[in-house]
Amino acid sequence: CTINLWYPGTHIKTKTIKGHTAAVLSLDFSTDGRMILSGCMDKTIKLWDIDTLKFKSSYVGHTNWVNSAKLSSDMNLICSGGEDKKVIIWDQTKKKSIQKY
């Protein structure tokens, strides 16, 4: 599946990011606008560099769809919620989960 980025208020596509194997359910931009975080029905969370369209890292821990994923303002933490009824806090710098609820 793909993530398409569009110019605001237009029908002009600017970039396409490919990498998930199922529908993307959640997107979040970093506060500096350089990264995008995606949560997907393939049970993964992925971090992407918007300028280069390159995949940066993946987070695996949900056993069902990832409905929501959010980056902290300093980009050190990720919070995700899934169809598996789990909330997971991830340390983005160490690329691992640090708390599960």
N, C-alpha and C positions, 0 to 999 in steps of 0.2 A: 504494500500500500504506500501511498505517497502523501506528503505534506506539501500543499501549494501555498505560496506566499503571494499576496496581491497588493497592488497599489491601493491605498484607502480610497473608497468612493468610486472605484472604477471596476471594469471587468478585465483589467490588464494583469496577467500573471507575471510575476518578477522572477520567482525561483521555485524549483521543485526539489524536494528532498525525498529520496527513496531509501527504504531500509527495513521497515516493519513488514511482517508477513500477514497482518490482519488489519482491520479498521482501527484508526487512531481515534481515541475518545477524548483525549485531553492534551492541551498545549499551554505552555507558559514561556514567556520571554524573560530573559535575564534583565535586570534593571538597566544595564548598559546597552541592551538591544543587540548584543553580539552572539548570544546563544539562545537556543530554543530547546525546551524539554518536552518530550512527548510520552504520553501514556497510552497503552494500546490493548486491544483484545488478544494480542499474542502473549499477554502476561508480562510484558517487559516495559521498562522505562528507558528512554534513550536521550542522551544529550548530544546536541548538534551545534557545530559552528556555522552560523548563518552566512558569513562572508565566503567561506570556502565550500560550504555544503558538506563538510566532512563530519563523519560520525566520531564523537569524542569518547563516550563511555556508555555502558549498558548496566542496568540494575535489574537483577532477577531475584524474586522472592515471593511474589504473589502466585497463588495457585489457580487464579481465575483472572478475568479481565481487570485491567487497571483503569478505573473510572476517572481518577483525578490524580494529578501530579503537579507539585508546586515547588519552585526554587526559593530559598531564602534570599533576602536582599543582598547578602554578602556572598552568595553562591556556595557557601560551605555545607548547607543542609538541603535535603530534598524530603518532602513529605508526600507520601502516596497513599491513596485509598483504593481498595479493590472490591470487586464483586464477591470475593472470598471473605468479605466482612473484616478484613485486616487493614489497619493503618500502620505504615512502616515509615520510620524516620531513617534516612540514609546519611552517612557522612560522605559528601561528594568528593572530598579530598582523598579519602582512603578507599572510596568505591565499595563500601560495604554498609550493611544495615547496622544500626546501633540501638534501635528500640522497635519492638513490635507490640501492637495493642490488638 
